[in-house]
Protein backbone atom coordinates (compact mmCIF):
# COMPACT_ATOMS: atom_id res chain seq x y z
CA UNK A 1 0.00 0.00 0.00
CA UNK A 2 1.07 3.60 -0.61
CA UNK A 3 1.06 5.51 2.68
CA UNK A 4 1.68 9.26 3.01
CA UNK A 5 2.51 11.40 6.03
CA UNK A 6 1.52 15.02 5.54
CA UNK A 7 3.06 18.02 7.23
CA UNK A 8 0.89 19.66 9.86
CA UNK A 9 0.61 23.44 9.62
CA UNK A 10 -2.64 24.17 11.51
CA UNK A 11 -2.54 25.55 15.07
CA UNK A 12 1.26 25.22 15.18
CA UNK A 13 0.87 21.45 15.24
CA UNK A 14 4.27 19.74 15.47
CA UNK A 15 3.45 16.07 15.98
CA UNK A 16 3.70 13.33 13.35
CA UNK A 17 1.65 10.10 13.28
CA UNK A 18 4.56 7.88 12.23
CA UNK A 19 8.14 8.17 13.44
CA UNK A 20 11.00 6.79 11.32
CA UNK A 21 11.02 3.46 13.18
CA UNK A 22 7.38 2.92 12.23
CA UNK A 23 8.07 3.86 8.63
CA UNK A 24 10.87 1.32 8.52
CA UNK A 25 8.55 -1.43 9.73
CA UNK A 26 5.93 -0.57 7.12
CA UNK A 27 8.54 -0.58 4.35
CA UNK A 28 9.92 -3.92 5.53
CA UNK A 29 6.52 -5.56 5.04
CA UNK A 30 6.22 -4.27 1.49
CA UNK A 31 4.62 -0.83 1.69
CA UNK A 32 5.69 2.42 0.06
CA UNK A 33 5.79 5.42 2.37
CA UNK A 34 5.89 9.05 1.24
CA UNK A 35 6.68 11.85 3.69
CA UNK A 36 5.98 15.49 2.93
CA UNK A 37 9.14 17.58 3.12
CA UNK A 38 9.99 18.59 6.73
CA UNK A 39 6.84 16.89 8.09
CA UNK A 40 8.76 15.63 11.11
CA UNK A 41 11.26 18.44 11.56
CA UNK A 42 9.45 20.21 14.42
CA UNK A 43 9.35 16.90 16.30
CA UNK A 44 13.07 16.30 15.77
CA UNK A 45 12.82 13.93 12.77
CA UNK A 46 14.64 15.15 9.66
CA UNK A 47 13.96 14.15 6.07
CA UNK A 48 17.23 12.17 6.22
CA UNK A 49 15.86 10.20 9.18
CA UNK A 50 12.86 9.19 7.10
CA UNK A 51 14.98 8.50 4.01
CA UNK A 52 17.18 6.15 6.02
CA UNK A 53 14.02 4.39 7.19
CA UNK A 54 13.09 3.77 3.54
CA UNK A 55 10.61 6.60 2.92
CA UNK A 56 10.38 8.81 -0.16
CA UNK A 57 10.33 12.58 0.40
CA UNK A 58 7.82 14.63 -1.60
CA UNK A 59 7.80 18.39 -1.84
CA UNK A 60 4.16 19.41 -2.09
CA UNK A 61 1.00 18.65 -0.19
CA UNK A 62 -0.82 17.81 -3.41
CA UNK A 63 1.80 15.19 -4.27
CA UNK A 64 1.86 13.73 -0.76
CA UNK A 65 -1.91 13.25 -0.75
CA UNK A 66 -2.21 12.32 -4.42
CA UNK A 67 0.29 9.45 -4.18
CA UNK A 68 -1.39 7.75 -1.23
CA UNK A 69 -4.03 5.15 -0.60
CA UNK A 70 -3.71 5.95 3.12
CA UNK A 71 -3.08 9.57 4.15
CA UNK A 72 -1.97 10.14 7.74
CA UNK A 73 -1.90 13.45 9.58
CA UNK A 74 -2.48 14.82 13.07
CA UNK A 75 -4.63 17.96 12.80
CA UNK A 76 -8.30 17.61 11.85
CA UNK A 77 -8.89 17.57 8.10
CA UNK A 78 -8.95 21.05 6.59
CA UNK A 79 -11.27 22.10 3.79
CA UNK A 80 -8.34 23.00 1.51
CA UNK A 81 -6.85 19.51 1.86
CA UNK A 82 -9.99 17.88 0.48
CA UNK A 83 -9.21 19.35 -2.94
CA UNK A 84 -6.33 16.90 -3.33
CA UNK A 85 -8.18 13.77 -2.18
CA UNK A 86 -9.17 10.99 -4.56
CA UNK A 87 -12.11 8.56 -4.42
CA UNK A 88 -11.34 5.43 -2.42
CA UNK A 89 -8.60 6.95 -0.29
CA UNK A 90 -8.48 6.65 3.49
CA UNK A 91 -7.48 9.68 5.55
CA UNK A 92 -6.63 9.40 9.25
CA UNK A 93 -6.12 12.21 11.76
CA UNK A 94 -7.64 13.61 14.91
CA UNK A 95 -11.22 14.48 14.08
CA UNK A 96 -12.46 16.91 16.74
CA UNK A 97 -15.79 15.89 15.27
CA UNK A 98 -18.12 18.14 17.24
CA UNK A 99 -16.20 21.18 15.97
CA UNK A 100 -15.67 19.97 12.37
CA UNK A 101 -17.13 22.35 9.80
CA UNK A 102 -20.02 21.02 7.73
CA UNK A 103 -18.34 22.21 4.50
CA UNK A 104 -15.38 19.95 5.24
CA UNK A 105 -17.68 17.02 5.96
CA UNK A 106 -19.56 17.63 2.70
CA UNK A 107 -16.30 17.78 0.76
CA UNK A 108 -15.11 14.47 2.25
CA UNK A 109 -18.42 12.86 1.32
CA UNK A 110 -18.31 14.29 -2.20
CA UNK A 111 -14.84 12.83 -2.69
CA UNK A 112 -16.02 9.35 -1.69
CA UNK A 113 -13.22 8.84 0.81
CA UNK A 114 -13.05 7.04 4.15
CA UNK A 115 -12.15 9.28 7.10
CA UNK A 116 -10.98 8.04 10.50
CA UNK A 117 -10.73 10.03 13.73
CA UNK A 118 -7.94 8.80 16.01
CA UNK A 119 -9.69 9.76 19.22
CA UNK A 120 -12.69 7.50 18.55
CA UNK A 121 -10.74 4.29 17.87
CA UNK A 122 -11.29 1.65 20.55
CA UNK A 123 -9.32 -1.41 21.62
CA UNK A 124 -10.54 -4.81 22.84
CA UNK A 125 -11.27 -3.42 26.31
CA UNK A 126 -13.38 -0.60 24.80
CA UNK A 127 -10.76 1.91 25.89
CA UNK A 128 -9.59 4.64 23.52
CA UNK A 129 -5.83 4.07 23.25
CA UNK A 130 -4.96 7.21 21.31
CA UNK A 131 -7.00 9.42 23.65
CA UNK A 132 -5.37 7.79 26.65
CA UNK A 133 -1.75 8.23 25.55
CA UNK A 134 -2.37 11.84 24.57
CA UNK A 135 -4.25 12.44 27.82
CA UNK A 136 -1.33 11.11 29.81
CA UNK A 137 0.76 13.85 28.18
CA UNK A 138 -1.85 16.62 28.16
CA UNK A 139 -2.55 16.37 31.90
CA UNK A 140 0.95 17.27 33.11
CA UNK A 141 1.31 19.95 30.43
CA UNK A 142 -1.96 21.55 31.59
CA UNK A 143 -0.49 21.84 35.09
CA UNK A 144 2.77 23.34 33.83
CA UNK A 145 0.76 25.79 31.72
CA UNK A 146 -1.25 26.78 34.79
CA UNK A 147 1.96 27.23 36.78
CA UNK A 148 3.44 29.40 34.01
CA UNK A 149 0.45 31.70 33.63
CA UNK A 150 0.12 32.12 37.37
CA UNK A 151 3.52 33.83 37.24
CA UNK A 152 3.51 37.61 37.67
CA UNK A 153 5.19 38.44 34.35
CA UNK A 154 2.41 36.58 32.52
CA UNK A 155 -0.20 38.63 34.35
CA UNK A 156 -1.08 35.87 36.79
CA UNK A 157 -1.63 35.96 40.55
CA UNK A 158 2.07 35.63 41.19
CA UNK A 159 1.78 32.42 43.21
CA UNK A 160 3.89 29.28 43.20
CA UNK A 161 1.98 26.02 43.05
CA UNK A 162 4.14 24.49 45.76
CA UNK A 163 4.10 27.47 48.05
CA UNK A 164 7.21 28.04 50.17
CA UNK A 165 8.26 27.56 53.80
CA UNK A 166 5.64 29.34 55.89
CA UNK A 167 3.47 29.97 52.81
CA UNK A 168 0.74 27.48 51.87
CA UNK A 169 0.69 25.90 48.42
CA UNK A 170 -1.71 27.02 45.71
CA UNK A 171 -5.02 25.25 45.11
CA UNK A 172 -5.40 23.29 41.86
CA UNK A 173 -8.95 22.18 41.03
CA UNK A 174 -9.28 19.44 38.43
CA UNK A 175 -12.71 18.85 36.89
CA UNK A 176 -12.85 15.29 35.59
CA UNK A 177 -11.20 12.16 36.96
CA UNK A 178 -10.37 10.36 33.72
CA UNK A 179 -6.97 9.90 32.09
CA UNK A 180 -6.27 13.62 31.72
CA UNK A 181 -7.52 14.44 35.20
CA UNK A 182 -5.48 11.73 36.91
CA UNK A 183 -2.33 12.67 34.97
CA UNK A 184 -2.87 16.32 35.90
CA UNK A 185 -3.43 15.42 39.55
CA UNK A 186 -0.22 13.39 39.60
CA UNK A 187 1.74 16.33 38.17
CA UNK A 188 0.13 18.88 40.51
CA UNK A 189 0.76 16.72 43.58
CA UNK A 190 4.34 16.23 42.43
CA UNK A 191 4.78 20.00 42.29
CA UNK A 192 3.42 20.34 45.82
CA UNK A 193 0.05 21.91 45.06
CA UNK A 194 -3.10 21.28 47.09
CA UNK A 195 -5.25 19.28 44.67
CA UNK A 196 -9.00 18.79 44.44
CA UNK A 197 -10.52 16.43 41.87
CA UNK A 198 -14.21 16.47 40.98
CA UNK A 199 -15.99 13.69 39.10
CA UNK A 200 -19.57 12.45 38.81
CA UNK A 201 -18.63 8.79 39.34
CA UNK A 202 -18.23 7.85 43.03
CA UNK A 203 -16.33 4.68 42.10
CA UNK A 204 -13.86 6.78 40.16
CA UNK A 205 -13.41 9.07 43.16
CA UNK A 206 -12.74 6.07 45.41
CA UNK A 207 -10.10 4.87 42.96
CA UNK A 208 -8.44 8.30 42.88
CA UNK A 209 -8.59 8.52 46.67
CA UNK A 210 -6.74 5.20 46.96
CA UNK A 211 -4.40 5.95 44.07
CA UNK A 212 -3.07 9.08 45.77
CA UNK A 213 -3.21 7.68 49.30
CA UNK A 214 -5.61 10.47 50.32
CA UNK A 215 -3.22 13.23 49.25
CA UNK A 216 -5.92 14.46 46.85
CA UNK A 217 -9.27 15.82 48.02
CA UNK A 218 -12.20 14.40 46.03
CA UNK A 219 -15.68 15.83 45.50
CA UNK A 220 -18.76 14.71 43.62
CA UNK A 221 -19.08 16.97 40.62
CA UNK A 222 -22.34 18.83 40.88
CA UNK A 223 -23.29 22.49 41.00
CA UNK A 224 -22.90 23.33 44.68
CA UNK A 225 -19.52 21.62 45.09
CA UNK A 226 -18.13 23.12 41.91
CA UNK A 227 -19.31 26.61 42.81
CA UNK A 228 -17.71 26.23 46.23
CA UNK A 229 -14.26 24.98 45.24
CA UNK A 230 -13.85 27.28 42.26
CA UNK A 231 -13.93 30.31 44.57
CA UNK A 232 -10.61 29.45 46.20
CA UNK A 233 -8.91 27.86 43.17
CA UNK A 234 -5.69 29.38 41.90
CA UNK A 235 -5.69 27.03 38.90
CA UNK A 236 -8.55 25.08 37.32
CA UNK A 237 -7.94 22.23 34.89
CA UNK A 238 -10.87 21.20 32.69
CA UNK A 239 -10.51 17.48 32.00
CA UNK A 240 -14.03 16.43 31.00
CA UNK A 241 -14.57 14.08 28.08
CA UNK A 242 -18.05 13.14 26.90
CA UNK A 243 -18.72 10.18 24.66
CA UNK A 244 -20.51 11.30 21.53
CA UNK A 245 -20.74 15.04 21.98
CA UNK A 246 -19.82 18.29 23.68
CA UNK A 247 -19.05 18.40 27.39
CA UNK A 248 -21.50 20.25 29.64
CA UNK A 249 -21.11 23.95 30.34
CA UNK A 250 -19.76 23.77 33.88
CA UNK A 251 -18.20 27.18 34.50
CA UNK A 252 -20.40 30.18 33.84
CA UNK A 253 -19.47 33.83 33.71
CA UNK A 254 -21.15 34.29 37.06
CA UNK A 255 -18.94 31.60 38.58
CA UNK A 256 -15.83 33.18 37.07
CA UNK A 257 -16.68 36.44 38.82
CA UNK A 258 -16.36 34.62 42.15
CA UNK A 259 -12.87 33.33 41.33
CA UNK A 260 -9.66 34.90 42.55
CA UNK A 261 -8.50 37.72 40.25
CA UNK A 262 -5.89 36.54 37.72
CA UNK A 263 -6.40 32.87 38.51
CA UNK A 264 -6.01 30.47 35.56
CA UNK A 265 -8.31 28.04 33.74
CA UNK A 266 -6.67 25.51 31.42
CA UNK A 267 -9.45 23.82 29.48
CA UNK A 268 -8.27 20.47 28.10
CA UNK A 269 -11.85 19.85 26.89
CA UNK A 270 -11.64 22.63 24.30
CA UNK A 271 -11.28 20.18 21.38
CA UNK A 272 -14.81 19.01 22.21
CA UNK A 273 -16.12 22.53 22.66
CA UNK A 274 -14.91 23.39 26.18
CA UNK A 275 -16.54 23.52 29.61
CA UNK A 276 -16.73 27.29 30.15
CA UNK A 277 -19.35 29.75 28.99
CA UNK A 278 -16.72 31.73 27.08
CA UNK A 279 -14.80 28.79 25.63
CA UNK A 280 -12.87 29.55 22.47
CA UNK A 281 -9.66 27.91 21.26
CA UNK A 282 -6.29 29.55 21.70
CA UNK A 283 -3.00 28.43 20.13
CA UNK A 284 0.56 27.58 21.02
CA UNK A 285 1.74 31.00 19.84
CA UNK A 286 -1.19 32.93 21.33
CA UNK A 287 -2.07 30.70 24.29
CA UNK A 288 -4.20 32.88 26.58
CA UNK A 289 -6.86 35.52 26.81
CA UNK A 290 -8.34 37.29 29.83
CA UNK A 291 -12.06 37.45 30.48
CA UNK A 292 -13.95 38.14 33.73
CA UNK A 293 -10.56 38.79 35.35
CA UNK A 294 -9.49 35.15 34.76
CA UNK A 295 -6.70 33.92 32.48
CA UNK A 296 -7.96 31.32 30.01
CA UNK A 297 -5.65 28.84 28.25
CA UNK A 298 -7.60 26.77 25.70
CA UNK A 299 -5.05 25.07 23.45
CA UNK A 300 -6.66 22.13 21.60
CA UNK A 301 -3.37 20.38 20.86
CA UNK A 302 -1.49 20.70 24.16
CA UNK A 303 0.72 17.60 23.54
CA UNK A 304 2.25 19.42 20.55
CA UNK A 305 4.26 21.44 23.09
CA UNK A 306 6.35 18.29 23.57
CA UNK A 307 6.15 17.15 19.97
CA UNK A 308 8.86 14.51 20.04
CA UNK A 309 7.55 12.69 23.11
CA UNK A 310 3.98 13.02 21.85
CA UNK A 311 4.90 11.73 18.38
CA UNK A 312 6.48 8.60 19.81
CA UNK A 313 3.43 8.02 22.01
CA UNK A 314 1.01 8.63 19.14
CA UNK A 315 2.94 6.44 16.73
CA UNK A 316 3.15 3.58 19.24
CA UNK A 317 -0.61 3.66 19.81
CA UNK A 318 -1.47 4.02 16.11
CA UNK A 319 0.92 1.53 14.56
CA UNK A 320 -1.11 -1.68 15.06
CA UNK A 321 -4.08 -0.12 13.23
CA UNK A 322 -1.84 1.40 10.55
CA UNK A 323 -0.23 -1.95 9.90
CA UNK A 324 -3.58 -3.74 9.57
CA UNK A 325 -4.79 -1.16 7.03
CA UNK A 326 -1.52 -1.31 5.11
CA UNK A 327 -1.66 -5.10 4.93
CA UNK A 328 -5.33 -5.61 4.13
CA UNK A 329 -7.25 -2.35 3.97
CA UNK A 330 -10.03 -1.03 6.19
CA UNK A 331 -11.86 -4.36 6.28
CA UNK A 332 -8.78 -6.13 7.65
CA UNK A 333 -8.36 -3.48 10.33
CA UNK A 334 -11.99 -3.89 11.42
CA UNK A 335 -11.75 -7.68 11.42
CA UNK A 336 -8.56 -7.79 13.46
CA UNK A 337 -9.41 -4.82 15.69
CA UNK A 338 -13.23 -4.46 15.78
CA UNK A 339 -13.00 -1.27 17.83
CA UNK A 340 -11.34 0.44 14.86
CA UNK A 341 -14.82 0.73 13.36
CA UNK A 342 -15.69 3.32 16.05
CA UNK A 343 -13.15 5.72 14.57
CA UNK A 344 -14.65 5.71 11.08
CA UNK A 345 -16.84 8.79 10.68
CA UNK A 346 -17.12 8.74 6.88
CA UNK A 347 -16.90 5.54 4.87
CA UNK A 348 -16.72 5.73 1.11
CA UNK A 349 -18.59 9.02 1.17
CA UNK A 350 -21.29 7.99 3.66
CA UNK A 351 -21.51 9.42 7.17
CA UNK A 352 -21.03 6.70 9.80
CA UNK A 353 -20.80 8.60 13.07
CA UNK A 354 -23.60 10.09 15.19
CA UNK A 355 -21.62 13.21 16.13
CA UNK A 356 -21.07 14.01 12.45
CA UNK A 357 -24.64 13.10 11.56
CA UNK A 358 -25.84 15.56 14.20
CA UNK A 359 -23.74 18.34 12.69
CA UNK A 360 -25.17 17.64 9.25
CA UNK A 361 -28.85 17.26 10.21
CA UNK A 362 -29.80 20.74 9.08
CA UNK A 363 -27.74 20.76 5.88
CA UNK A 364 -27.53 17.06 5.00
CA UNK A 365 -27.41 16.20 1.33
CA UNK A 366 -25.35 13.06 1.92
CA UNK A 367 -26.18 9.53 2.95
CA UNK A 368 -26.08 8.90 6.70
CA UNK A 369 -25.62 5.33 7.92
CA UNK A 370 -26.77 4.61 11.48
N, C-alpha and C positions, 0 to 999 in steps of 0.2 A: 504494500500500500504506500502511496505517496502522502507523507505527513508534513505539514508546515507549521512552524512556530512564528507568529507575527510579533512585531515590536509593539509594545504598549506605550501609547503617548497620552492617553486620557488621565486626568487627575494626577499627573506626575507618578503614574504607576511604574514600578521598577522591577516587579517580579516576573519570572518566566515559568511556564508550566512544565518544561522539561529542561533539566540540567544536562551537561554533556555526558555524564555517565548513563543517563536514561536514553539519550540519543544513540550512544554506542550499542546499548542492548537492543534497541529497535533495529538498527542497521545489521547487527549480527544475525537476526532472525529473518533477514531478507527484505526489509523495508527501505524506502528512500526518504530521507528527511531533509527538508529545506528549512533554512533559518534566515529570517529577514536580517539584513545587515545591522549589526549592533543591538540586536534584540536583547541580548543578555548582558550588555556592557554595564548597565547601572547596577546589576546584581553581582558584578565581578566575574562574568564569563565573557571572554573575548571571542571574536569570530574565529581566531586560531584554535581556541579550545574546542569549539564545535567542529571545525574542520578536522582536527585530530581525532575527534570521535566518529568521523565518517559522514558528517553532514555536508550539504551544499549550501553556500551562501548566496542569497539573491538580494538584489538591490532596489527593489520597489515592492510596495504593499500589494499592488495589482499582481505582480508575478508570484509573490509568496502565496497569495490566496488562490490564484488561477492554476497553479501547479498541483494543488493538493486535493486529495479525496477527504482527508481529515485536517481541518484547520484548528489550531490550538492557540488560545490567547489567555489573558487574565481578566482584563476589564470587560464589562458588559458590551455586547455587540453595539456598534455605532451605526447610525443610518448610512453614513458614507461608505462603510465597509461592505454593505450589502450590494453595492453596485458591482463589486468584483466577484461575487459568489456565482456558482454554477449549479444547475439542477442536480440533485443527487448527492451533493457534498454534505459532510457533517461538520458543524462548527461547535467547539466546546470552549466555554469561558465561565466566569461568574455571571449569573443572570441578573441579580437584583430585580426579580421579576415584578414586584409590586410597584417599582419605579420605572419600568421599561416603557418607552414611548410607543404609543399605538402605531405610529408611522413605521417604526423599526420592525414591529411585529408583522405588520402588513407586508413590508418588503421581504422579510424572511419567508413568509407564506407564499408570496408571489414567485419567489425564486425556486420554490419546491425543495428546500433544504431541510435537513434535520438539525435542530439546535438543542444543545445540552447545557444545563446550568450546573456547575460543580456543586453548589451548596445544597442541591436537592438530592444528590446521589446518596443512596443508602447501602449499607453492608448487610451481612447475614443477620446481624443482631438488631437491625433497624436503626442503627446509629448513622449519623452523617459524618463520615470520616474526614471529608475536606473541611467542613465547618468546624469540626473538633480541633484539627491541627492548627487551623488559622485562629480559632478562639484561644487556644493555649498560648499563642503569640500576642494576640490583640489585648488580652487581659493585662499582662504586665506593662505593655506599652501605654495603655490607657492610664495606668497609675503613674508612670513616669511623665506622661503628658500633664496630668493633673499637678504633679509636683513642680513641673517646670512653670506652668502658668499661674501657680500660686506665688511664684517669686515676684519680688517688688518690681524689678525692671521689666517684667512682662505685664505690669498693671495689676498683679494679683494681691492677695491679702498680706503677702510678705511673711508667710508662716512655713515652717519646715515640718514635713509630715511626721518626722520622728520626735519633734520637740527637742529639748536640750535639758541638761541637769537643772532641776528646779522649775522647768517649764513643760507643761503637759503636751503630749503629742497632738497632732491635728486629727480631726474626725474624718474618716472616709466612709461614705455610705454607698453601698453597692446594691443596685436594684436588679435582682435576677441571680439565681443560684446555680445556673448551668455551667457549661465549660468556661465561658468568658468570665462569669462572676467568680467562680472558684479560683481561676488563674489570677484574676485581679486581687482577690482577697489574699492569696498566697504572697503576691508581690507587696501589697500594702502592709501586711503583717511583718514581712521581712524588712521593710523600711522603718518599722517601729510605729506605724500609725495605729490609732484606735479604729477598729473596723466593725461596721454593722452591715449585715447582709439581710436583705428582704427577699422573700420568695413566697408564692402562694401555696406551695406543696409542703406540708408539715414533715413528710418523710425526708424530703430533700434537706430541710432545715436540721433535722436530727443528724443526717449524714454529715453535713457541714460542721455541726457542733462537735461531733466526734472526730472528724477529720482534723480540726484545728485545736483539739483538746481544750475546748471552751475558751480559746483566746480570741474568738470572734463572737460578737453579740448577734443573735439572730432574731428576726421579727417576721410574723406573718405579714405579707404584703397586701394591705388594704388601706383605704383612704386615711383613717385616723392615724395609724402608725406611720405612714409615709409623710403625712403633714407634720407629724411631731418630729421625726428624726431629721427632716430636711432643714429644719430651722437652725440646728446647730452643726450642720455639715460644713466642713471646709471644702471638701471635694465630693462630688457625686459621680458615680460611674453607672451609666445605663447599660445593662447587660441582658436585656429582655429579647427573647427570640420566640416568635409565634409561628407555629406550623400553618402555612397556607395563606398568610396575609400580614397586614400591618400590625405592629404592636399597639397596645392601648395607649391613649394619651394619659400619662401618669403625672406629669409635672405641668401645672397650669401657670399662667402669668401671675395669678394671685399667690400661688405658692412660692414662686420665685421672689416675690416682694417680701416674703418673710425670711428669706435666706440672708446669710451674712453678706455684707457688701464685698464685692470682688472675690467671692467664692467661685469655684469652677465646676462646670458640668461637662463631662466627657461622655458623649452619647455613642456607644458602640452599636446601638440599634439603628443608626441613621441609614444604613443600606436597606432597611425595611421600611423606612419612613420616619423613624425616630420616636421618642417617648415624650417629648416636650411640646408644648403648644406652639412654640416658635421654631420648631425643628427645620433647619435647612442645612444642606451639606456645606462643609468647608473643604479645604484642600491642604496638601502637605506644604505648599508655599504660602498659603494664606489660611492658617489653621484655626483662627479664632474670630469671634465677634462678641460684642458686649451688648446685652439687652437686659432690661430690668435690673441693672447693676451687677449682673452675673456674667462671668466669662464662659462662653460656650465653645467647645471644641468638638466638631462633628465631622471627622474625617472618615469617609466610607471605607478606605483601604489602609487602615492603620498598619497592618503587617508590612506594607511597602516601605515603612521607615527602616526596617531591617531586611532589606530585599534579599540578601544572600541566604540568611537563615530561613526566611519565609519561602524562598524558591526551593530549597532542599526539602523543606517540610511538605510543600505543595506537590512537588514532583514525586516524592515517596508515596503520598496518599493516592495520587492520580495514576501512577504507572500501571498497576494491575488492570485498570479499566482501559487505559490507552493500549496496552498490549493486546487485550482481547479484541478490541476494535480493529487494530492493525492486522491481526491474524485472521479474523473471520467476519468483520463488519459489526454493525449494530446488533444484529440478531445473535451473534456469538456472545457479545458482551452481556446481553440480557439473559441468555441461557446459562452462562457461567456465573453471572452475578445478577440475580433477578432484581435486586434493589437499584441497579443502574437505570431501570425503566423510570424510576421516580424523577430522575434528572432530565428526562426528555420533555421539553415543553412545546416543541414543534417537531413533527415527524413527517417528512416528505410533504411539507407545505400545509399540514393539518395541525391545528392547535390541540395539544394533548395535556394541558395543565390547567387546573381550575383557577389559579391566580391569574394566568394570562387570559383565560376565557373571561374572567370577571372584568379585566381591563378592556376587553374588546366587545363587551355586551352591547354598548350603545353605538358602536361603529362597525360591527362585524359584517364583513362581506366574505369571510373565509370559513371553511369547514371546521367545526369544533367537535372533537371526539371526547366523550366523557366515559 
